[in-house]
Amino acid sequence: MATVTVGDQIFESSGSFNTSKDAESDTAKDESRVYKNLLQELVQREDLSTPVYKTIKRGEPHKPIFFTSVELDGEIFHGKAAKSKKQAELDAARAAYVALQERCSSFTSKSETGIYIKKVDQFKMSTSLPLV
């Protein structure tokens, strides 16, 4: 059995496998499904605009390739090429979530005005705190 941890969530493989690589691959499939939910929670928590997904289908009709981007507050995040629209959307959500999470985890020090401001481009992420 394999275990993958994303943030506070732990994902375990769904069964027994012959190799650890197979178990980890199975677990990673479950992990990728959670990124749309995590992105939505982050968007709500930080008061950002609703994510807008745009998918382009390329390739032969019998073997399509999908490319998805997700737009949030004017910024566009691109996922990797995928064999299905669903997987392309999940990968774009992962790209957006990871980039935003990295930005949201950094804070500057308290300014003279008593406001803590997060180091994030283009986002409405400042919180006014009372002076102590």
Backbone bond lengths (Angstrom), bond angles and torsions (degrees), N, CA, C in turn:
res aa  C-N    CA-C-N  psi(-1)  N-CA   C-N-CA  omega(-1)  CA-C   N-CA-C  phi
1 M - - - 1.438 - - 1.539 108.30 -
2 A 1.348 115.88 140.95 1.462 120.95 178.85 1.521 109.23 -115.85
3 T 1.322 115.65 152.86 1.455 122.15 179.05 1.520 109.25 -129.89
4 V 1.342 116.24 135.38 1.458 122.53 176.01 1.520 107.02 -124.71
5 T 1.330 117.77 134.27 1.457 121.95 179.02 1.522 109.46 -111.63
6 V 1.347 116.93 128.58 1.462 123.61 175.96 1.515 106.59 -125.66
7 G 1.326 116.22 112.73 1.457 119.46 -175.79 1.515 109.41 60.44
8 D 1.327 116.68 -123.20 1.456 122.01 178.88 1.521 112.79 -95.36
9 Q 1.337 117.01 -1.27 1.454 120.12 -175.33 1.517 110.94 -98.35
10 I 1.327 116.61 141.54 1.454 123.17 179.27 1.520 108.33 -116.61
11 F 1.340 115.82 131.70 1.458 121.98 179.95 1.515 108.27 -118.43
12 E 1.348 115.73 135.50 1.452 120.86 178.97 1.512 109.29 -118.12
13 S 1.325 116.26 150.15 1.457 120.47 178.46 1.522 109.56 -62.01
14 S 1.332 115.36 155.18 1.463 120.01 -172.87 1.527 114.63 -86.79
15 G 1.307 118.42 -2.29 1.457 118.42 -179.32 1.511 111.62 -169.96
16 S 1.338 115.23 -160.74 1.462 119.02 178.22 1.523 109.39 -100.27
17 F 1.332 116.00 147.53 1.446 122.06 -175.09 1.520 109.70 -136.21
18 N 1.322 115.92 158.85 1.464 120.99 -179.33 1.518 112.57 -74.49
19 T 1.333 117.23 -30.52 1.467 120.13 -179.47 1.523 109.73 -130.10
20 S 1.321 115.58 157.56 1.473 119.26 178.05 1.525 110.37 -67.90
21 K 1.322 116.79 -30.54 1.469 120.58 178.32 1.528 110.55 -61.90
22 D 1.337 117.50 -43.24 1.466 121.64 178.02 1.530 111.07 -62.90
23 A 1.318 117.37 -41.37 1.467 121.68 179.82 1.527 110.57 -65.89
24 E 1.334 117.04 -44.10 1.461 120.98 179.67 1.527 111.01 -64.86
25 S 1.331 116.93 -38.42 1.462 121.13 178.23 1.522 110.89 -63.02
26 D 1.329 116.27 -43.05 1.462 120.99 178.13 1.527 110.87 -62.57
27 T 1.312 116.99 -42.17 1.457 122.13 179.34 1.520 111.16 -65.41
28 A 1.306 117.28 -41.52 1.469 121.24 -179.63 1.520 111.51 -62.76
29 K 1.331 118.22 -31.12 1.470 120.89 176.94 1.527 109.77 -61.13
30 D 1.330 117.12 -44.39 1.463 120.63 178.28 1.516 111.14 -64.10
31 E 1.328 116.79 -40.74 1.464 121.97 -178.69 1.523 111.26 -60.97
32 S 1.341 117.48 -41.63 1.466 119.48 -176.67 1.525 112.16 -65.97
33 R 1.319 117.50 -26.17 1.463 121.48 -179.41 1.530 112.98 -67.66
34 V 1.306 116.88 -22.78 1.456 120.97 -173.36 1.538 112.47 -82.72
35 Y 1.325 119.02 -16.05 1.461 120.55 -173.44 1.521 114.33 -64.29
36 K 1.319 119.60 -33.48 1.467 119.58 176.52 1.525 109.98 -63.71
37 N 1.322 116.94 -39.94 1.468 120.56 177.47 1.518 111.16 -66.64
38 L 1.331 116.88 -45.29 1.462 120.48 179.63 1.530 111.00 -62.11
39 L 1.323 117.10 -40.82 1.464 120.72 178.81 1.524 110.10 -63.56
40 Q 1.328 117.53 -43.74 1.467 121.03 179.19 1.526 111.21 -61.90
41 E 1.324 117.27 -41.62 1.469 120.70 178.23 1.526 110.95 -64.03
42 L 1.325 117.38 -42.00 1.461 121.63 178.41 1.522 111.01 -63.31
43 V 1.319 116.31 -42.83 1.467 122.06 179.19 1.532 110.22 -60.18
44 Q 1.314 116.99 -44.36 1.468 120.99 -179.64 1.523 111.15 -68.55
45 R 1.326 116.89 -42.91 1.460 121.68 -178.85 1.528 111.60 -63.85
46 E 1.332 117.36 -38.39 1.463 121.76 -176.18 1.527 112.61 -97.11
47 D 1.328 117.92 6.04 1.460 123.88 177.66 1.532 111.73 56.74
48 L 1.330 116.29 47.74 1.460 122.23 176.95 1.522 109.26 -95.85
49 S 1.330 116.39 169.43 1.458 120.11 178.67 1.531 110.27 -70.60
50 T 1.309 115.83 159.67 1.457 121.91 179.05 1.530 109.65 -64.62
51 P 1.333 118.10 134.48 1.467 120.08 178.69 1.530 110.94 -63.06
52 V 1.333 116.21 137.67 1.462 121.86 177.00 1.525 107.21 -117.28
53 Y 1.332 115.80 118.11 1.458 121.69 -178.47 1.527 109.71 -95.66
54 K 1.337 115.87 135.64 1.463 121.61 175.29 1.516 107.35 -129.15
55 T 1.339 115.42 126.34 1.464 120.82 -177.05 1.517 110.23 -120.06
56 I 1.323 115.13 136.63 1.461 122.60 176.50 1.521 107.57 -115.18
57 K 1.331 115.45 134.57 1.462 121.41 178.68 1.529 108.21 -105.45
58 R 1.320 116.87 127.50 1.473 122.82 179.69 1.517 109.02 -128.86
59 G 1.317 114.90 171.49 1.455 119.82 174.74 1.511 113.15 92.69
60 E 1.306 114.87 -174.99 1.464 123.18 -179.42 1.532 110.53 -71.14
61 P 1.332 117.73 147.86 1.466 120.03 179.42 1.536 113.45 -56.03
62 H 1.321 117.30 -33.67 1.466 120.86 -178.95 1.527 112.76 -84.51
63 K 1.346 116.94 -9.73 1.462 120.57 -179.30 1.537 109.24 -146.34
64 P 1.340 117.07 67.11 1.474 119.36 -176.82 1.523 112.76 -72.70
65 I 1.316 114.21 155.40 1.463 122.60 173.93 1.518 106.27 -124.61
66 F 1.332 116.50 135.42 1.454 121.98 -177.41 1.524 110.50 -113.75
67 F 1.336 115.10 138.91 1.457 123.07 175.90 1.523 106.95 -124.80
68 T 1.316 117.50 126.40 1.462 120.96 -179.15 1.520 110.09 -123.27
69 S 1.332 114.35 141.69 1.462 121.01 170.76 1.516 106.99 -123.06
70 V 1.326 115.54 153.62 1.457 120.73 176.59 1.522 107.04 -126.38
71 E 1.333 116.11 132.23 1.463 121.51 -179.76 1.516 110.45 -108.55
72 L 1.339 114.94 132.76 1.464 122.69 177.92 1.517 108.38 -136.18
73 D 1.295 118.11 121.70 1.464 122.81 177.13 1.525 112.22 47.72
74 G 1.326 116.55 42.74 1.455 121.34 176.26 1.518 115.28 84.24
75 E 1.324 118.39 -5.48 1.459 121.19 178.36 1.523 109.11 -102.61
76 I 1.330 115.84 137.90 1.462 121.06 -177.33 1.527 109.78 -111.49
77 F 1.329 114.86 132.46 1.459 122.75 177.82 1.519 107.91 -116.72
78 H 1.334 116.70 135.79 1.465 121.69 -176.71 1.520 110.97 -110.87
79 G 1.325 114.77 137.27 1.453 120.30 173.76 1.513 110.21 -93.73
80 K 1.325 115.87 177.72 1.463 121.67 177.81 1.529 109.72 -83.70
81 A 1.313 115.33 162.66 1.465 121.07 174.49 1.528 108.97 -61.46
82 A 1.339 115.87 142.68 1.464 119.84 -178.75 1.522 110.42 -141.53
83 K 1.319 115.77 162.75 1.464 121.45 -179.76 1.522 112.77 -82.29
84 S 1.342 116.92 -13.31 1.471 119.88 178.89 1.526 109.16 -136.43
85 K 1.324 115.23 155.25 1.468 120.79 178.03 1.526 110.00 -62.84
86 K 1.306 116.92 -41.31 1.456 121.69 -179.23 1.525 111.12 -60.25
87 Q 1.330 117.02 -47.03 1.460 120.23 -179.09 1.529 110.71 -66.10
88 A 1.326 117.54 -36.69 1.471 121.06 178.01 1.532 110.50 -63.91
89 E 1.332 117.31 -41.50 1.466 121.11 177.48 1.525 111.10 -64.65
90 L 1.322 116.77 -42.88 1.465 120.56 179.53 1.521 110.92 -62.15
91 D 1.329 116.66 -39.25 1.464 119.34 -179.32 1.528 111.31 -70.61
92 A 1.332 117.61 -37.22 1.467 120.36 176.06 1.527 110.28 -65.16
93 A 1.329 117.09 -40.36 1.466 121.13 177.18 1.523 110.20 -62.48
94 R 1.325 117.06 -40.98 1.464 121.37 177.64 1.525 110.80 -61.55
95 A 1.330 116.97 -45.35 1.465 121.06 179.90 1.530 110.70 -60.31
96 A 1.322 116.54 -44.19 1.470 120.94 179.99 1.524 110.65 -66.70
97 Y 1.327 116.74 -46.77 1.458 120.64 -177.64 1.525 111.32 -60.95
98 V 1.314 117.07 -47.55 1.461 120.83 -178.00 1.526 110.62 -61.65
99 A 1.339 117.20 -45.44 1.467 120.77 -179.96 1.529 111.30 -63.32
100 L 1.319 117.33 -45.24 1.466 120.82 -179.20 1.517 111.75 -69.13
101 Q 1.314 116.93 -38.46 1.463 120.72 -179.75 1.525 110.32 -63.25
102 E 1.322 116.88 -40.37 1.464 120.23 178.16 1.526 110.70 -62.67
103 R 1.317 116.46 -41.47 1.462 120.33 179.45 1.523 112.00 -68.03
104 C 1.317 116.06 -41.41 1.465 120.73 -175.60 1.522 112.60 -70.88
105 S 1.310 117.88 -18.42 1.457 119.78 -176.56 1.528 112.72 -82.20
106 S 1.340 118.02 -6.62 1.465 121.07 -178.53 1.528 110.51 -105.07
107 F 1.309 116.27 133.84 1.459 121.78 177.18 1.519 109.17 -122.67
108 T 1.326 116.20 148.14 1.457 119.71 169.73 1.517 106.82 -88.53
109 S 1.295 116.40 172.02 1.459 119.30 177.53 1.528 109.53 -76.27
110 K 1.307 115.88 169.09 1.458 122.44 -178.61 1.529 109.03 -66.27
111 S 1.330 116.27 129.79 1.460 120.63 -179.91 1.527 110.36 -81.89
112 E 1.348 115.65 173.80 1.470 119.63 179.51 1.530 112.30 -61.44
113 T 1.322 117.74 -23.44 1.460 120.71 -177.79 1.531 112.51 -84.06
114 G 1.338 116.97 -3.44 1.459 118.94 -179.56 1.512 112.51 83.12
115 I 1.328 117.77 22.15 1.465 121.40 -179.13 1.521 108.59 -114.83
116 Y 1.329 115.41 130.94 1.457 120.53 172.68 1.523 106.79 -89.68
117 I 1.316 117.55 130.09 1.458 120.84 -178.56 1.524 108.89 -122.57
118 K 1.324 116.03 127.53 1.455 120.53 177.65 1.525 109.37 -75.68
119 K 1.318 116.10 146.58 1.456 122.22 178.34 1.524 109.06 -80.75
120 V 1.311 118.33 78.67 1.449 122.28 -179.40 1.514 108.54 -135.59
121 D 1.326 116.66 130.40 1.457 121.12 176.06 1.528 108.88 -68.13
122 Q 1.258 121.63 149.40 1.461 128.01 165.55 1.531 116.65 54.84
123 F 1.316 121.98 9.33 1.454 119.23 -175.60 1.517 112.22 -111.88
124 K 1.325 114.86 156.48 1.461 123.37 -179.83 1.529 108.38 -88.78
125 M 1.317 118.82 59.83 1.453 120.24 -172.41 1.513 113.15 -116.43
126 S 1.303 119.45 50.04 1.453 119.00 173.03 1.521 107.81 -112.67
127 T 1.297 115.56 144.63 1.458 121.15 -177.17 1.513 108.28 -124.91
128 S 1.302 116.42 123.55 1.455 120.38 179.12 1.515 108.60 -82.93
129 L 1.317 116.38 125.62 1.453 121.51 179.73 1.507 109.09 -119.45
130 P 1.315 118.24 146.48 1.474 120.03 179.90 1.520 111.21 -66.42
131 L 1.314 115.70 146.92 1.448 120.42 175.74 1.521 109.31 -71.55
132 V 1.297 116.35 138.30 1.464 120.94 -177.00 1.514 109.76 -103.54
